[in-house]
Amino acid sequence: MRQPVGPSFIIFIYFFSFSVSLFQPPTRTHAIPLYPIRVILPERATRSRELMKIIEILSAILLVICLTPAGLPPADALPILPSGKENPLPLLYPELESLPAPPWVVEGLRATYYATVEGGAVGGGQAGEALIQIDLVALEGKTAVTSTSVYVRGPLGSLRPLTGAGHGSIVPAGLGDFWASPEVLEAAAEGADDRVTIIRGPVEVAGTNYQGIRFEVSHGGVRYSITYDEETGLLLHHRYDILAADGSAVETGIIDFRNTRQLEIPWAGGSSPGWLSPGLTMTYQGQTVYEIPGTVPSPFPVTLTAEVVSAGAKSSLIRWSAGGDGGRLIPVRSAAGVYQLMGFWLPSAALAIDDGGDVDSDPDTGMMITVIQNDQNGVVFEETNGQDYRRLLTYDKATGKLLTSYEEQLTEAMTGTVQKTWLELAV
């Protein structure tokens, strides 16, 4: 059963401002100048506990969920695109929900996209940019499980995960976050009617030429332009325009393919832990503190509860809620799978590995993952960009459960403000 999740990442840009761009956009004729995003905290004298609490909750979500927070969808929601917007193609081609994935779509595959957004939450005619990475963490029958992360520039110019952004998905294998069945694309008739316009032709993306097929369709107040490579089904480009009542675009997102690569995960698969079962809940408790030179740190308590929504042989979906204030629900989910790094659990095959060392170095984001400890006290993974971001996840050596989570990041270069969040599984 389809369980897509995830709002557009741009809803969190309310908390960010923009500066000079350091990205190199993929090759395309409609490239636009864009700006990276960095966190801006209030002045020391006017810093409010309310805003700090909001930032603390968003940071904790990213920390514990381990890559993939996402909005809870309605029951009849469609599969999603890298931007988090719904993909309307199943409304036109329902057979996509029963077809297998293309042969090149395999577990451990990562796709990277360059994304820009103008209008909407950004406002003022400015634009935001990011890299979006989608990992295929499991294939189970006719469903695919993906985990999406969003990266932006930090205060020192290096990329790091965007707090509160990303999504997890369980979708039909025939229509994933970054692919569609070539069988359906081949059969689609070029032309236009009252539902869709289909155009075929050559397209160049990231310096490579493709024979593309573009679908232009409007659905739910959004105008879409979605282009696939008609031979492989790879998603090359998509654009969305959120429309006002008069038909004008109030927000525009443009997402372009950059590359794919196969992650070399040491444990190469395995199965999900036996303790995972729908309805299981786990609680994490800790605190977030902002260390500002010359001031006394003010910690904020954090409590998050994880509920297993679904559990398969190789994957799971987790729903999260925040403690305090009556256990207010945070509408987020995460996806985890056997071909995943820094996830909610470690598969059984990973627990059999006794060594440590370098695990992955991503050439697009600069993020490095290393096993820095592997003994009877647990398996500790470190993720860092080597400058202003570091995250440590500790897993139980016997069960693969996530035991503790620690995140440290520079939030403001001028003041030297550092945010630290620590959480531990409650016994």
LONULUM-994640 format. One line per field, with one value per residue (C-alpha): x, y, z; residue number from 1. Coordinates in steps of 0.05 Angstrom, whole numbers. Layout:
// LONULUM-994640
x: [X, ...]
y: [Y, ...]
z: [Z, ...]
num: [NUM, ...]
This chain:
// LONULUM-994640
x: [0, 27, 49, 80, 101, 131, 116, 160, 224, 214, 162, 220, 254, 217, 276, 330, 361, 404, 474, 521, 515, 570, 534, 548, 480, 474, 479, 412, 388, 342, 392, 379, 425, 410, 430, 449, 412, 441, 410, 401, 389, 362, 409, 432, 393, 327, 333, 265, 254, 195, 237, 293, 241, 218, 290, 304, 245, 264, 336, 317, 273, 330, 377, 335, 298, 366, 356, 282, 228, 165, 93, 37, -2, -76, -97, -104, -39, 2, 75, 122, 176, 244, 214, 163, 106, 57, 70, 5, 24, -15, -78, -63, -29, -54, -14, 48, 26, 33, 96, 166, 224, 270, 331, 379, 340, 374, 381, 436, 427, 432, 406, 427, 387, 399, 338, 318, 255, 228, 168, 123, 158, 221, 187, 217, 237, 295, 312, 337, 378, 395, 420, 370, 393, 347, 372, 337, 342, 300, 260, 205, 163, 127, 144, 205, 229, 267, 299, 308, 355, 363, 430, 445, 505, 522, 554, 623, 600, 601, 540, 502, 432, 376, 340, 268, 272, 268, 220, 213, 170, 141, 117, 102, 166, 141, 141, 193, 219, 268, 244, 183, 172, 200, 143, 92, 135, 143, 68, 49, 21, 51, 1, -47, -117, -155, -114, -42, 7, 62, 123, 182, 250, 324, 344, 412, 419, 484, 524, 491, 443, 379, 316, 265, 191, 157, 90, 54, -6, -43, -69, -92, -74, -4, 22, 74, 127, 160, 214, 240, 292, 245, 295, 312, 256, 305, 274, 315, 277, 214, 184, 124, 85, 37, -19, -60, -134, -119, -73, -7, 50, 62, 117, 162, 209, 259, 294, 348, 383, 457, 481, 471, 520, 518, 532, 583, 552, 597, 541, 509, 437, 412, 344, 308, 313, 264, 242, 208, 133, 75, 53, 119, 138, 206, 221, 283, 300, 354, 367, 388, 435, 459, 530, 542, 611, 605, 537, 511, 483, 408, 389, 320, 293, 273, 230, 211, 171, 178, 121, 132, 78, 98, 154, 175, 230, 278, 247, 203, 165, 168, 122, 148, 115, 144, 135, 114, 53, 7, 49, 37, 41, 95, 70, 134, 153, 220, 236, 291, 319, 376, 415, 418, 471, 455, 385, 337, 365, 422, 405, 428, 484, 516, 520, 566, 620, 674, 718, 710, 738, 713, 645, 626, 649, 598, 629, 569, 557, 625, 593, 637, 612, 659, 652, 692, 675, 654, 656, 612, 590, 559, 572, 583, 576, 602, 576, 612, 629, 695, 680, 617, 573, 580, 531, 543, 494, 505, 472, 464, 513, 463, 397, 414, 371, 390, 413, 439, 443, 488, 489, 534, 533, 555, 491, 521, 592, 595, 578, 607, 541, 542, 480, 487, 431, 437, 383, 383, 335, 295, 296]
y: [0, 68, 111, 174, 228, 297, 370, 417, 433, 507, 515, 520, 578, 626, 614, 631, 689, 691, 712, 705, 640, 588, 533, 518, 505, 446, 463, 486, 545, 573, 576, 634, 666, 641, 648, 599, 597, 609, 612, 681, 685, 747, 796, 773, 827, 810, 734, 704, 637, 625, 629, 589, 536, 532, 525, 473, 430, 433, 416, 357, 330, 329, 299, 240, 226, 217, 249, 244, 285, 291, 313, 264, 255, 246, 173, 184, 223, 214, 194, 253, 289, 310, 378, 343, 362, 308, 273, 275, 222, 165, 204, 198, 130, 87, 27, 61, 34, -38, -39, -58, -9, 0, -47, 9, 27, -14, -10, 37, 84, 159, 214, 286, 346, 421, 459, 532, 566, 636, 671, 642, 637, 668, 732, 798, 771, 733, 660, 601, 542, 474, 405, 349, 277, 217, 149, 85, 49, -13, -48, -94, -127, -73, -17, 26, 61, 126, 175, 247, 300, 374, 410, 484, 528, 542, 606, 584, 566, 490, 447, 413, 384, 434, 428, 405, 389, 325, 268, 192, 153, 85, 89, 44, 15, 38, 111, 132, 199, 203, 153, 128, 63, 70, 25, 78, 135, 99, 88, 160, 195, 263, 319, 359, 351, 381, 340, 341, 366, 316, 339, 297, 323, 328, 359, 374, 368, 371, 368, 304, 299, 259, 245, 273, 269, 327, 325, 391, 384, 424, 391, 418, 491, 473, 474, 420, 410, 342, 316, 244, 209, 168, 111, 99, 135, 179, 244, 299, 362, 386, 453, 471, 536, 547, 588, 646, 653, 694, 640, 676, 639, 658, 608, 572, 514, 487, 421, 394, 327, 329, 257, 188, 144, 76, 79, 27, 7, -43, -89, -95, -107, -154, -148, -101, -116, -165, -117, -71, -79, -32, 6, 2, 68, 92, 157, 200, 253, 306, 379, 433, 488, 550, 569, 643, 669, 716, 691, 636, 577, 566, 493, 472, 403, 359, 297, 261, 197, 150, 105, 49, 59, 1, -51, -94, -145, -90, -24, 16, 81, 120, 175, 226, 270, 321, 314, 371, 416, 356, 314, 360, 321, 342, 318, 283, 213, 181, 122, 72, 14, -36, 6, 68, 107, 145, 116, 101, 30, -14, -78, -145, -150, -85, -112, -169, -121, -111, -58, 18, 73, 112, 92, 145, 212, 248, 287, 334, 355, 342, 304, 248, 188, 148, 93, 122, 68, -5, -46, -74, -3, 7, 27, 102, 136, 207, 252, 317, 368, 381, 454, 474, 412, 346, 291, 227, 168, 110, 43, -17, -71, -127, -99, -43, 7, 80, 95, 166, 224, 285, 344, 405, 461, 533, 575, 645, 660, 733, 716, 645, 616, 540, 497, 429, 378, 312, 258, 189, 131, 128, 61]
z: [0, -19, 40, 10, 57, 53, 45, 5, 40, 29, 84, 133, 97, 144, 190, 140, 101, 40, 18, -42, -80, -78, -117, -189, -222, -270, -344, -370, -410, -357, -299, -252, -200, -131, -59, -4, 62, 131, 200, 230, 305, 340, 373, 442, 479, 444, 437, 456, 488, 441, 378, 410, 428, 355, 330, 384, 363, 289, 305, 350, 295, 245, 298, 320, 256, 223, 154, 139, 172, 131, 135, 148, 83, 71, 59, -16, -25, -88, -94, -87, -126, -98, -79, -35, -81, -104, -170, -210, -261, -227, -240, -315, -314, -256, -283, -253, -185, -205, -248, -224, -218, -278, -277, -259, -197, -142, -67, -44, -104, -88, -134, -125, -150, -151, -127, -127, -103, -112, -80, -28, 40, 10, -10, -32, -100, -70, -84, -44, -67, -40, -59, -50, -43, -47, -23, -44, 23, 7, -48, -22, -76, -115, -67, -59, 5, -3, 46, 24, 54, 38, 44, 46, 60, 133, 160, 136, 66, 74, 61, 117, 129, 132, 199, 192, 118, 77, 75, 75, 25, 12, -60, -119, -150, -218, -197, -146, -124, -182, -234, -273, -311, -382, -405, -388, -416, -483, -490, -472, -533, -551, -555, -512, -483, -425, -375, -398, -450, -470, -509, -533, -553, -537, -471, -439, -363, -324, -389, -415, -473, -466, -506, -458, -448, -413, -378, -365, -319, -266, -202, -135, -149, -174, -245, -260, -313, -305, -352, -354, -397, -440, -447, -373, -336, -297, -272, -306, -286, -253, -241, -199, -195, -138, -168, -141, -155, -217, -245, -230, -196, -124, -114, -164, -152, -203, -191, -238, -238, -222, -216, -186, -149, -115, -40, -18, 48, 85, 108, 39, 58, 112, 145, 192, 268, 297, 352, 300, 300, 284, 345, 382, 415, 438, 476, 471, 524, 527, 515, 466, 487, 450, 470, 457, 477, 536, 558, 604, 563, 569, 558, 535, 552, 492, 491, 427, 419, 360, 339, 288, 235, 190, 191, 133, 122, 101, 120, 167, 175, 240, 265, 314, 367, 416, 491, 535, 526, 526, 479, 419, 354, 305, 237, 215, 192, 176, 131, 147, 107, 102, 52, 94, 132, 196, 201, 258, 266, 242, 203, 229, 178, 204, 275, 252, 229, 281, 249, 240, 197, 138, 111, 60, 33, -10, -68, -76, -4, 27, 84, 112, 152, 196, 248, 306, 357, 351, 415, 470, 488, 420, 347, 339, 272, 260, 204, 192, 139, 173, 188, 224, 231, 269, 287, 328, 329, 377, 364, 410, 388, 402, 376, 327, 366, 364, 435, 434, 386, 390, 341, 342, 292, 285, 277, 272, 252, 276, 348, 347, 369, 372, 379, 414, 420, 458, 464, 496, 491, 555, 591]
num: [1, 2, 3, 4, 5, 6, 7, 8, 9, 10, 11, 12, 13, 14, 15, 16, 17, 18, 19, 20, 21, 22, 23, 24, 25, 26, 27, 28, 29, 30, 31, 32, 33, 34, 35, 36, 37, 38, 39, 40, 41, 42, 43, 44, 45, 46, 47, 48, 49, 50, 51, 52, 53, 54, 55, 56, 57, 58, 59, 60, 61, 62, 63, 64, 65, 66, 67, 68, 69, 70, 71, 72, 73, 74, 75, 76, 77, 78, 79, 80, 81, 82, 83, 84, 85, 86, 87, 88, 89, 90, 91, 92, 93, 94, 95, 96, 97, 98, 99, 100, 101, 102, 103, 104, 105, 106, 107, 108, 109, 110, 111, 112, 113, 114, 115, 116, 117, 118, 119, 120, 121, 122, 123, 124, 125, 126, 127, 128, 129, 130, 131, 132, 133, 134, 135, 136, 137, 138, 139, 140, 141, 142, 143, 144, 145, 146, 147, 148, 149, 150, 151, 152, 153, 154, 155, 156, 157, 158, 159, 160, 161, 162, 163, 164, 165, 166, 167, 168, 169, 170, 171, 172, 173, 174, 175, 176, 177, 178, 179, 180, 181, 182, 183, 184, 185, 186, 187, 188, 189, 190, 191, 192, 193, 194, 195, 196, 197, 198, 199, 200, 201, 202, 203, 204, 205, 206, 207, 208, 209, 210, 211, 212, 213, 214, 215, 216, 217, 218, 219, 220, 221, 222, 223, 224, 225, 226, 227, 228, 229, 230, 231, 232, 233, 234, 235, 236, 237, 238, 239, 240, 241, 242, 243, 244, 245, 246, 247, 248, 249, 250, 251, 252, 253, 254, 255, 256, 257, 258, 259, 260, 261, 262, 263, 264, 265, 266, 267, 268, 269, 270, 271, 272, 273, 274, 275, 276, 277, 278, 279, 280, 281, 282, 283, 284, 285, 286, 287, 288, 289, 290, 291, 292, 293, 294, 295, 296, 297, 298, 299, 300, 301, 302, 303, 304, 305, 306, 307, 308, 309, 310, 311, 312, 313, 314, 315, 316, 317, 318, 319, 320, 321, 322, 323, 324, 325, 326, 327, 328, 329, 330, 331, 332, 333, 334, 335, 336, 337, 338, 339, 340, 341, 342, 343, 344, 345, 346, 347, 348, 349, 350, 351, 352, 353, 354, 355, 356, 357, 358, 359, 360, 361, 362, 363, 364, 365, 366, 367, 368, 369, 370, 371, 372, 373, 374, 375, 376, 377, 378, 379, 380, 381, 382, 383, 384, 385, 386, 387, 388, 389, 390, 391, 392, 393, 394, 395, 396, 397, 398, 399, 400, 401, 402, 403, 404, 405, 406, 407, 408, 409, 410, 411, 412, 413, 414, 415, 416, 417, 418, 419, 420, 421, 422, 423, 424, 425, 426, 427]
